[in-house]
Amino acid sequence: MVVSSSSPLKATTIALPKPPDGWFDYGYAILPDGKLGLMRCNTDVHAAYAQWRTDVNENPGKHGGFPDFSQKSACLSTFDGICEDRPIEIPFGKWPVFNRLADGRWLIAAARARENEINGRLIAADGALVGSIRLGDAISYLQCAPDGTIWVGYFDEGIFGDDPSTCPSACGIAQFSSDGTLLWCFNKNSGFICDCYAMSLSRNILWTCYYVDFPIVAADKDIVTIWTNNSISGASAIAVDGRYAMLFGGYDENANRLALLYLDDGIARCVGELALSAVPSQGSCLVQGQADTLHFIREGNWTKITVAAIRSAFGA
């Protein structure tokens, strides 16, 4: 049964540090230690993408090729909510997504990759390239766990590309060692993901909600637990605390929905839903779950909502 919230939803919001002159925020990542990773570029990538889309719509067949920023520079830094550390500068590359390993090395991956392409770069704290690994095509999520492993969630264009034994994208979600060895493949062990819509880590435990049936799934080493979810479809972020899960997103009018579910005997039962103010889907923004918290970044602000906060709002 869906109920209305009985009290205001409590959240904490922190202003992000402004980028230096000549640099533009490109992307963000919640790191294993809870800090925020920031990636900036020395050109406004999102503005260039937006202009390209406008040109495509207004002048079909006459627009220029897709913008290429691979030769631009990026800088990486971390922000703990108070202080930003000194950034390191690296090549921007193509379609970069990033996170940081527990040992302090940065991992930057090209979200799109050709067959057998080595598309992951390992970067030392001083910015030196110290290794490269193959992580597969069509990366939706890249997260590093405290145990030093790497988790990657893929979207459909990669998942249906090949066999899981030869193509990590076909795993739906894959776990790698820090040297790129494939350790675990969801689609070979635990059902079938067509598109990894939502993925988060609670320390070393994987949580996911995926297309087509949107079950809520926890994977703790070789133990996989599944809760059928017949209430909330299309969620793009997940956070979990005990037997309560929080999902954000959905299709069409539910794009900004926040839902609380109770993980009961094999079934995820919806406790309640509420709508947040619009969260952008393009530009320098982020919606990501980690452990018991959903993180939202929009318009230069970092907002955190915990499962405990939404439980309080619904009196659960």
C-alpha positions, 0 to 999 in steps of 0.5 A: 500500500502506498501512503503519503509522507507524514513529515518533511523529508530531511536531506543535507546539501553542501555547495561544491567547490567552484572549478578553477578558471578555464576548467569545467565540471564534467562528472562526479563519483562517490568513492569507497571512502564516502568522499566525492570524486570530481572530474573537470575538463579544460573545455565545456564538454556538456555545452559542446554536446548540447550544441551538437544535439541542437545542430543535429535536430536543426540540420539533419544530415548537415551537422559536423561529426560527434565532438571528440575531446580525447586530446583535451586535459582532465583534472581529478580531485576529491572533496570531503564536504569541506576541503578539496584536495590538490587535483592531478591532471591527466588526458581526458580520453573518450567517454570517461567514467571514473572511481578510485580504488581502495589503495588510492589509485584512480580508475578511468574507463572509456564507457564505450569500447571496441571488441577486446579494447583495453579501455581502463586506465589506472592512475597513481596519486601523482597522475602517472599511468601505472596500468591498463585493464579491459573492462568491456563496452557500454559501461553504465556504472563503475564502482570500487569496493573497499576490498579492492575489487571493481564492479561494473554495470553495463547497458544493453548495447554491451550486454547483448554483444557477445558471450560472457566467457569472452566479453565482460559486458555480456555479464550485465554486472561484472566484478574484477580484481584490480589487475582486470581479472574477471572474478564474477559474472552476474548473467552466468550465476544469478539470472539475466540482466538486460540493462543495469538500471541501478547499482550500488555497493554497501561496503563489499555487497552489491545491490542492483535493480535491473531491466526487465522485471526490476527485482532488488538483488543483493550479491554477497560473494557467492550468496545472491538474494532476490526480492520480487519488485512488482511496484517500482519500475525504471529506477535509476538509483538504489540505497539500502539500510537493513530491510529497507530499500530506497529507489529513485527514478522511473519512466515518464512522470515518475522520473523524479520519484523516490520510493521506500520498499520493505524487503520482506520474505522474497518480496519488495513491498512498497511503503510509500512514494514521493516526488523530488524536484526535477533532477537533470539527466544531462550535463554535470550531474549525478544520481548515485546510491552508496550503502544507505544513502542516495547522492544527488548533484545538480547545479553545483550542490551535493545533496544526500538523502538517507534511508533513515530519512525517508523512513522517518518521512513515512513513519516506517 
